[in-house]
Every structure is written in structure tokens, then in C-alpha cells.
Amino acid sequence: MWCNGNKLTSTQLDRGLQFGDGHFTTLTREQGQLRWWAAHWQRLKEASCRLAMQLPNETEVLACLEQIEAPNAVIKIIITRGDSARGYGFSDAIKANWYVTAAELPERKQEPLTCAVAEFTLARSPFFAGLKTLNRLEQVMLSRERQQRAVDELLVCDSAGNFIEATSSNLFLRIDGAWHTPALEHAGVAGVVRQQLLASQALGSTQVSHLPLSCLTNIDQAFVTNSVLGLRPLAQIGDHRLPEQQLPKALTSWWES
């Protein structure tokens, strides 16, 4: 085996690189505290269980995170099935690899975003829906489309024409006075902030709904959620300018708490 023209002694390679055989979560450390650690660890547990993959020891992972010196940081935890030679097959005894990266926590901005509806659509795959696997080529292409179209964000539909999410964030829409977030049983990533918002009922009763593209002109207010970027309101989706372009007041205190 060779890498960049240099011969390697190993004949095995991480399956995360070979096949995208793994998953990850991205969380923040703020003022020295891990935000929503229990929810992020549960996400890793559920993904490892569904993918029939070993899970590292939580104590060991936390000990690694404690080595991060910055009190404010973006932390990414990647788990792969482990190393193997060529071929898709694997042994249940294969030991998982896990990786941790840390980066500077960016400034969170709340200026209303100008959005468009993506031309690229997400494939429907119920088995993987909700998981944050390492297969992110769809998001790579969406990011490229966003840059080419020079908009702040893209709202993405699945192949059936239902709103699912933004390029790297979950989506909340107020339609005719009621709050909705897209159902994710066929596509999309079930983010931790989305999960916490639904559990806390910070918006009151929020419906998990199938939202066809045809509902676009009925959207009164909208925002996207992401563990790193926080809560960001939308100002415009394509030609539709939203009547309310700020975050709901209840969310600011909820996020800060």
C-alpha cells in the first residue's frame, strides 16, 4: 500500500477512509464546560448500535477531551469501525478507532440569512436517516452549490420534494402561526440542538411534519439550528421574504440558559 507515493508497511486501512464506515458528532466546549455532553454521547451510542459497531469507553473519551486546553472550542469526535484490508466484509470483533479534533469556537452571528432552495436533493434512505455518518458527500456538494449561488444558506429537500434541513443545520418553520420541524425518517440528520428544542418545548408545541415545497409561501418565520453556529434566523427563502425575520424571543433566553 502506498500513500502520496510513499510505500507503507501496513496492508490495512481505516474503514472510515475506505468506505465512510463510521459516524461522528460535533459539540462545543464553552467556558470550560461541554455543552449537552449526555445528548452527544447518546447520539454516538445509538449510531454505533444501529451500525453494529463497537463503541469506545466513555471515560477514555472524556479523559482525552480534558486534554483540550482552550476553554472555548469546537470538538469533533469520529468513530470508525476500525482497520481492515480490502473488501466490504468485516468481523464483529474488529476494534473501533476513534479520533478527536479541536478547533476555535467561531463567533455566533444572528443576522437574518438569505436562503435559496437547493437544486441538489437528498436521497431517501430510511436505515441511515437521522444518523450523522461519515458519508457526507451530499453535504459537500450542497456546500459547493451554496458558494456558487452566493447565498448564506440552502434549504434542502429530499427526492420526494419535502423540506428536510439546511446544508449543515436543522430547520424550524412557522407556518400559519404553528411551529414545525421536518420529519427525518427518510433523510437528514437528527441534530442535538433540534432534539433539545423539541424536548424542552421552548417554542411551545412543535410538530414534526412532512413539509412539501408547496408550503414555502405560507412560511411566516424560520430559523436553523446547529451545535456550533447556534440559532440563526432566516430573512428570505428564494423570492419569498419572511414577515418575521428575527428569532422567537423565547429562544434567546433558552439558548443562554
C-alpha positions in Angstrom: 0.0 0.0 0.0 1.2 3.5 -0.9 0.2 7.0 0.4 1.3 10.1 -1.6 3.8 7.8 -3.4 5.3 6.5 -0.2 5.2 2.8 0.5 3.6 1.9 3.8 4.3 -1.3 5.8 0.7 -1.8 6.8 -1.7 -3.6 4.4 -4.8 -2.4 6.3 -6.5 0.9 6.2 -9.2 2.7 8.3 -12.6 1.7 7.1 -13.8 5.2 7.7 -11.4 6.3 4.9 -12.1 3.3 2.7 -15.9 3.2 2.9 -17.1 6.0 5.1 -17.7 3.3 7.6 -18.3 5.4 10.7 -20.1 8.3 12.3 -19.4 11.4 14.3 -20.7 14.2 16.4 -19.6 17.8 16.8 -20.1 19.6 20.1 -18.8 22.7 21.8 -16.9 23.4 25.0 -17.9 26.8 26.4 -16.4 28.4 29.4 -14.7 25.1 30.2 -17.9 23.1 30.1 -19.0 20.6 27.5 -22.4 21.6 26.2 -25.1 18.8 26.1 -22.5 16.1 26.6 -25.0 13.4 27.6 -27.0 14.0 24.4 -23.9 13.9 22.2 -22.7 10.7 23.8 -26.2 9.1 23.4 -26.0 10.1 19.7 -22.7 8.2 19.4 -24.2 5.2 21.3 -27.2 5.0 19.1 -25.2 5.3 15.8 -22.8 2.6 16.9 -25.6 0.3 17.9 -27.5 0.8 14.6 -24.3 0.3 12.6 -23.3 -2.8 14.6 -20.0 -1.1 15.5 -18.0 -1.1 18.7 -18.1 2.0 21.0 -15.1 3.4 22.8 -15.1 3.7 26.6 -16.8 7.0 27.6 -14.3 7.6 30.4 -11.4 7.3 28.0 -13.1 9.7 25.6 -13.7 12.3 28.4 -10.1 11.9 29.6 -9.0 12.8 26.0 -11.3 15.8 25.9 -9.9 17.1 29.2 -6.5 17.5 27.4 -8.0 20.3 25.3 -6.7 23.4 26.9 -8.9 26.0 25.3 -12.0 26.8 27.5 -14.0 27.6 24.3 -13.6 25.1 21.4 -15.4 23.1 18.7 -14.8 19.4 19.3 -15.4 16.7 16.8 -15.5 13.0 17.8 -15.2 10.5 15.0 -15.8 6.8 15.4 -14.9 4.3 12.6 -15.4 0.5 12.5 -11.6 0.1 12.6 -8.9 -1.1 10.2 -9.2 -3.8 7.6 -7.8 -4.9 4.3 -9.8 -4.6 1.0 -13.4 -5.8 0.9 -16.6 -4.7 2.4 -16.9 -7.6 4.9 -15.8 -7.3 8.5 -15.5 -9.2 11.7 -17.7 -8.4 14.6 -14.6 -8.5 16.7 -12.9 -5.6 14.8 -11.9 -2.8 17.2 -13.2 0.6 16.5 -11.0 3.6 16.0 -11.9 6.9 17.5 -10.5 10.4 16.8 -10.9 13.8 18.4 -10.2 17.1 16.8 -10.5 20.6 18.4 -10.8 24.0 16.8 -11.5 27.6 17.8 -15.2 28.3 18.6 -16.4 30.8 16.0 -18.4 33.9 16.8 -22.1 33.2 16.7 -24.0 35.7 14.5 -27.7 36.2 14.4 -28.1 38.4 11.3 -31.0 37.1 9.3 -29.9 34.8 6.5 -30.7 35.0 2.8 -31.5 31.5 1.6 -32.4 29.6 -1.5 -34.0 26.2 -2.1 -31.2 23.8 -3.2 -31.3 22.2 -6.6 -29.5 19.2 -5.2 -31.8 16.9 -3.3 -31.1 14.3 -0.6 -31.5 10.6 -1.3 -34.1 8.7 0.8 -32.5 6.0 2.9 -34.6 5.1 6.0 -32.0 2.9 7.6 -29.4 5.7 7.8 -31.9 8.6 8.3 -31.1 10.6 11.4 -27.6 9.4 11.7 -24.5 11.5 11.3 -22.4 9.0 9.3 -19.1 9.8 7.6 -20.9 9.6 4.2 -21.2 13.4 3.8 -20.8 13.8 0.0 -24.3 15.2 -0.3 -23.3 18.0 2.1 -20.1 18.6 0.3 -22.0 19.1 -2.9 -24.6 21.3 -1.2 -21.8 23.5 0.2 -20.4 23.9 -3.3 -23.8 24.8 -4.6 -24.3 27.4 -1.8 -21.0 29.0 -2.7 -21.8 29.1 -6.4 -25.2 30.6 -5.8 -23.7 33.2 -3.3 -26.4 32.8 -0.6 -26.0 32.5 3.1 -27.7 29.1 3.3 -29.6 26.5 1.3 -32.7 24.7 2.4 -32.7 21.1 1.2 -35.5 18.8 0.1 -35.4 15.0 -0.3 -36.0 13.3 -3.6 -39.8 13.3 -2.8 -39.8 17.1 -2.6 -40.1 17.5 1.2 -38.1 20.0 3.2 -35.5 18.2 5.3 -32.8 20.6 6.6 -30.2 23.2 5.7 -26.7 22.3 4.5 -25.4 21.6 8.0 -28.3 22.6 10.2 -31.8 21.5 11.2 -34.7 23.6 10.3 -37.7 25.1 12.1 -40.6 26.8 10.3 -43.6 28.7 11.5 -46.4 28.1 9.0 -49.8 29.8 9.5 -48.8 30.5 13.1 -47.7 27.0 14.1 -44.2 25.7 14.5 -42.9 22.7 12.6 -39.7 20.9 12.1 -39.3 18.4 9.2 -39.7 14.7 9.8 -36.5 12.8 9.3 -37.5 9.2 8.9 -36.3 9.1 5.3 -33.4 11.5 5.1 -31.4 14.1 7.1 -29.5 14.3 10.4 -31.3 14.5 13.8 -29.2 17.2 15.4 -28.7 17.6 19.2 -30.0 21.2 19.2 -33.1 20.0 17.4 -33.5 17.3 20.0 -33.1 19.6 22.9 -35.5 22.2 21.5 -38.2 19.5 21.0 -37.7 18.1 24.4 -37.8 21.5 26.2 -40.8 22.7 24.3 -39.1 26.2 24.2 -41.3 27.0 21.2 -44.4 25.5 22.8 -45.9 22.6 20.8 -43.7 22.0 17.8 -45.0 19.5 15.2 -42.7 17.0 13.5 -44.2 17.2 10.0 -43.8 16.3 6.3 -43.4 19.7 4.7 -43.7 19.8 0.9 -42.0 22.5 -1.1 -45.5 23.9 -1.8 -45.7 25.2 1.8 -43.0 27.7 1.1 -45.2 30.8 0.6 -47.0 30.1 3.8 -43.9 30.3 6.0 -44.1 33.3 8.4 -40.8 32.8 10.4 -37.9 30.3 10.3 -34.6 29.6 11.8 -31.9 26.9 11.6 -30.0 25.2 14.4 -26.5 23.9 14.8 -24.4 23.0 17.8 -21.5 25.1 16.6 -23.3 28.1 15.0 -26.2 28.2 17.3 -29.6 29.6 16.3 -29.8 31.7 13.1 -33.0 33.3 11.8 -33.9 33.4 8.1 -34.9 36.6 6.2 -35.7 35.2 2.8 -36.1 31.9 1.0 -35.8 32.3 -2.7 -38.3 35.0 -3.7 -40.3 34.6 -0.5 -39.5 37.3 2.1 -40.5 36.2 5.6 -42.7 38.6 7.5 -40.8 37.8 10.8 -37.1 37.9 10.4 -35.8 37.5 14.0 -35.5 34.6 16.4 -38.5 34.0 18.6 -38.0 35.8 21.8 -38.2 32.7 23.9 -35.3 31.1 22.2 -32.6 33.7 23.2 -33.1 33.0 26.9 -33.4 29.3 26.3 -30.1 29.1 24.5 -28.3 31.2 27.0 -29.6 29.1 29.9 
